[in-house]
Amino acid sequence: MPDQKGVSRREVARLVQRTEGTVRSSVIAYRDGGIQVLRRFNPHPHTAALDAHADTLRAAFEAQPLHTVQEAVDRIEKLTGVRRSATQVGMWLEKRVSPAQNRANPRESRPGPATRISGD
């Protein structure tokens, strides 16, 4: 649906490099509350709950590294009381916790080179 100047939300999303859903939510926030609401608008409010515990979680994951995203989901809920889906936790870990802390050591988890065993 085009706005007053004839530009579709799809085109706006492409131009500002956001999803159509974010553009739609932003338009609704602006329509309902004006620029003041839009300045405070957070299209991803659930991440803030995990961000509030980032230091605690980072320290816990340094002390005992994670092996799976599901393990992260369970430990985050146990440590903070915040429950998020595996997808949300995985995205949060990628953005907020260093890669070395959110997965096992890649060298240890890879199989070694194939070894030939000759039978003759």
ROTOR-470092 format. One record per residue (C-alpha): residue number from 1; residue in one letter; chain; x, y, z. Coordinates in Angstrom, 2 decimals, always signed. Each point is the difference from the previous one (the first is absolute). Example, Ala and Ser with C-alpha at 12.3 -4.5 7.8 and 13.67 -1.06 7.14 Angstrom:
seq: 1 type: A mol: A xx: +12.30 yy: -4.50 zz: +7.80
seq: 2 type: S mol: A xx: +1.37 yy: +3.44 zz: -0.66
//
This chain:
seq: 1 type: M mol: A xx: +0.00 yy: +0.00 zz: +0.00
seq: 2 type: P mol: A xx: +1.56 yy: +3.34 zz: -1.04
seq: 3 type: D mol: A xx: +0.39 yy: +2.86 zz: +2.45
seq: 4 type: Q mol: A xx: -1.11 yy: +3.56 zz: -0.72
seq: 5 type: K mol: A xx: +2.89 yy: +0.59 zz: -2.41
seq: 6 type: G mol: A xx: -0.69 yy: -3.20 zz: -1.94
seq: 7 type: V mol: A xx: +2.93 yy: -2.06 zz: +1.30
seq: 8 type: S mol: A xx: -0.85 yy: -3.53 zz: +1.08
seq: 9 type: R mol: A xx: +1.09 yy: -1.35 zz: +3.37
seq: 10 type: R mol: A xx: +1.91 yy: -2.68 zz: -1.87
seq: 11 type: E mol: A xx: +2.02 yy: +2.69 zz: -1.78
seq: 12 type: V mol: A xx: +0.54 yy: +1.92 zz: +3.26
seq: 13 type: A mol: A xx: +1.21 yy: -3.23 zz: +1.67
seq: 14 type: R mol: A xx: +2.44 yy: -0.58 zz: -2.84
seq: 15 type: L mol: A xx: +1.29 yy: +3.57 zz: +0.14
seq: 16 type: V mol: A xx: +0.55 yy: +0.04 zz: +3.77
seq: 17 type: Q mol: A xx: +1.16 yy: -3.63 zz: +0.09
seq: 18 type: R mol: A xx: -2.67 yy: -1.18 zz: +2.44
seq: 19 type: T mol: A xx: -2.75 yy: -2.58 zz: -0.24
seq: 20 type: E mol: A xx: -3.47 yy: +0.91 zz: -1.17
seq: 21 type: G mol: A xx: -1.27 yy: -0.97 zz: +3.45
seq: 22 type: T mol: A xx: +2.32 yy: +2.52 zz: +1.66
seq: 23 type: V mol: A xx: -1.12 yy: +2.72 zz: -2.42
seq: 24 type: R mol: A xx: -3.66 yy: -0.88 zz: +0.65
seq: 25 type: S mol: A xx: +0.53 yy: +0.12 zz: +3.78
seq: 26 type: S mol: A xx: +1.84 yy: +3.29 zz: -0.33
seq: 27 type: V mol: A xx: -2.81 yy: +1.54 zz: -2.06
seq: 28 type: I mol: A xx: -2.57 yy: -1.12 zz: +2.57
seq: 29 type: A mol: A xx: +2.11 yy: +1.34 zz: +2.89
seq: 30 type: Y mol: A xx: +0.37 yy: +3.35 zz: -1.79
seq: 31 type: R mol: A xx: -3.71 yy: +0.15 zz: -0.86
seq: 32 type: D mol: A xx: -1.04 yy: -0.75 zz: +3.57
seq: 33 type: G mol: A xx: +2.54 yy: +2.10 zz: +1.91
seq: 34 type: G mol: A xx: +1.96 yy: +2.23 zz: -2.31
seq: 35 type: I mol: A xx: +3.73 yy: +0.48 zz: -0.26
seq: 36 type: Q mol: A xx: +0.55 yy: -0.24 zz: +3.79
seq: 37 type: V mol: A xx: -1.29 yy: -3.58 zz: +0.03
seq: 38 type: L mol: A xx: +1.97 yy: -0.86 zz: -3.11
seq: 39 type: R mol: A xx: +3.24 yy: +1.21 zz: +1.62
seq: 40 type: R mol: A xx: -0.63 yy: -2.43 zz: +2.89
seq: 41 type: F mol: A xx: -1.25 yy: -2.80 zz: -2.27
seq: 42 type: N mol: A xx: +1.74 yy: -3.35 zz: +0.45
seq: 43 type: P mol: A xx: -1.09 yy: -2.57 zz: -2.59
seq: 44 type: H mol: A xx: +1.72 yy: -2.78 zz: +1.99
seq: 45 type: P mol: A xx: -1.08 yy: +0.57 zz: +3.63
seq: 46 type: H mol: A xx: +0.79 yy: -3.52 zz: +1.18
seq: 47 type: T mol: A xx: +3.75 yy: +0.34 zz: -0.52
seq: 48 type: A mol: A xx: +0.11 yy: +2.68 zz: +2.70
seq: 49 type: A mol: A xx: -0.89 yy: -2.60 zz: +2.63
seq: 50 type: L mol: A xx: +3.12 yy: -2.00 zz: -0.85
seq: 51 type: D mol: A xx: +2.14 yy: +3.12 zz: -0.39
seq: 52 type: A mol: A xx: -0.74 yy: +0.91 zz: +3.61
seq: 53 type: H mol: A xx: +1.77 yy: -3.24 zz: +1.04
seq: 54 type: A mol: A xx: +2.82 yy: +0.08 zz: -2.58
seq: 55 type: D mol: A xx: +2.88 yy: +0.32 zz: +2.49
seq: 56 type: T mol: A xx: -1.32 yy: -2.80 zz: +2.20
seq: 57 type: L mol: A xx: -0.58 yy: -2.28 zz: -2.97
seq: 58 type: R mol: A xx: +3.38 yy: +0.77 zz: -1.56
seq: 59 type: A mol: A xx: +1.75 yy: -0.87 zz: +3.29
seq: 60 type: A mol: A xx: -2.01 yy: -3.23 zz: +0.35
seq: 61 type: F mol: A xx: +0.81 yy: -1.05 zz: -3.57
seq: 62 type: E mol: A xx: +3.70 yy: +0.76 zz: +0.50
seq: 63 type: A mol: A xx: +0.06 yy: -2.14 zz: +3.14
seq: 64 type: Q mol: A xx: -1.89 yy: -2.85 zz: -1.67
seq: 65 type: P mol: A xx: -0.09 yy: +0.26 zz: -3.81
seq: 66 type: L mol: A xx: -3.13 yy: -0.86 zz: -1.92
seq: 67 type: H mol: A xx: -0.28 yy: -3.00 zz: -2.29
seq: 68 type: T mol: A xx: -3.41 yy: +0.52 zz: -1.58
seq: 69 type: V mol: A xx: -2.54 yy: +2.77 zz: -0.41
seq: 70 type: Q mol: A xx: -2.53 yy: -2.09 zz: +1.93
seq: 71 type: E mol: A xx: +2.46 yy: -0.12 zz: +2.90
seq: 72 type: A mol: A xx: +0.20 yy: +3.80 zz: -0.20
seq: 73 type: V mol: A xx: -3.81 yy: +0.26 zz: +0.06
seq: 74 type: D mol: A xx: -0.17 yy: -2.14 zz: +3.14
seq: 75 type: R mol: A xx: +2.88 yy: +1.71 zz: +1.79
seq: 76 type: I mol: A xx: -1.25 yy: +3.49 zz: -0.82
seq: 77 type: E mol: A xx: -3.41 yy: -0.84 zz: +1.42
seq: 78 type: K mol: A xx: +1.56 yy: -1.52 zz: +3.13
seq: 79 type: L mol: A xx: +2.34 yy: +2.97 zz: +0.55
seq: 80 type: T mol: A xx: -2.39 yy: +2.84 zz: -0.87
seq: 81 type: G mol: A xx: -3.56 yy: -1.31 zz: -0.06
seq: 82 type: V mol: A xx: -0.27 yy: +1.22 zz: -3.61
seq: 83 type: R mol: A xx: -1.24 yy: -2.61 zz: -2.49
seq: 84 type: R mol: A xx: +0.67 yy: +0.53 zz: -3.70
seq: 85 type: S mol: A xx: -0.17 yy: -2.31 zz: -3.00
seq: 86 type: A mol: A xx: +3.12 yy: -1.73 zz: -1.29
seq: 87 type: T mol: A xx: -0.07 yy: +2.28 zz: -3.05
seq: 88 type: Q mol: A xx: -0.12 yy: +3.16 zz: +2.12
seq: 89 type: V mol: A xx: +2.76 yy: -1.24 zz: +2.32
seq: 90 type: G mol: A xx: +2.18 yy: -1.02 zz: -2.95
seq: 91 type: M mol: A xx: -0.36 yy: +3.44 zz: -1.58
seq: 92 type: W mol: A xx: +0.66 yy: +1.70 zz: +3.34
seq: 93 type: L mol: A xx: +3.15 yy: -2.07 zz: +0.57
seq: 94 type: E mol: A xx: +1.34 yy: +0.85 zz: -3.44
seq: 95 type: K mol: A xx: -0.40 yy: +3.71 zz: +0.66
seq: 96 type: R mol: A xx: +0.84 yy: +0.27 zz: +3.70
seq: 97 type: V mol: A xx: +2.38 yy: -2.81 zz: +0.95
seq: 98 type: S mol: A xx: +3.32 yy: -0.67 zz: -1.70
seq: 99 type: P mol: A xx: +0.02 yy: -2.96 zz: -2.39
seq: 100 type: A mol: A xx: +2.55 yy: -1.88 zz: +2.13
seq: 101 type: Q mol: A xx: -2.43 yy: +0.10 zz: +2.93
seq: 102 type: N mol: A xx: -3.11 yy: -1.20 zz: -1.81
seq: 103 type: R mol: A xx: +1.34 yy: -3.20 zz: -1.51
seq: 104 type: A mol: A xx: +2.46 yy: -2.73 zz: +0.74
seq: 105 type: N mol: A xx: +3.58 yy: +0.35 zz: -1.19
seq: 106 type: P mol: A xx: -0.28 yy: -0.61 zz: -3.75
seq: 107 type: R mol: A xx: +3.34 yy: -1.85 zz: -0.14
seq: 108 type: E mol: A xx: -1.06 yy: -2.40 zz: +2.73
seq: 109 type: S mol: A xx: -3.37 yy: -0.73 zz: -1.58
seq: 110 type: R mol: A xx: +1.28 yy: -0.73 zz: -3.52
seq: 111 type: P mol: A xx: +1.01 yy: -3.53 zz: -0.90
seq: 112 type: G mol: A xx: +3.65 yy: -0.49 zz: -0.84
seq: 113 type: P mol: A xx: +1.28 yy: -0.88 zz: -3.47
seq: 114 type: A mol: A xx: -1.17 yy: -3.30 zz: -1.38
seq: 115 type: T mol: A xx: +2.46 yy: -2.81 zz: +0.64
seq: 116 type: R mol: A xx: +0.42 yy: -2.78 zz: -2.51
seq: 117 type: I mol: A xx: +0.23 yy: -3.44 zz: +1.37
seq: 118 type: S mol: A xx: +1.49 yy: -2.39 zz: -2.47
seq: 119 type: G mol: A xx: -1.19 yy: -3.54 zz: +0.31
seq: 120 type: D mol: A xx: +2.49 yy: -1.56 zz: -2.40
//
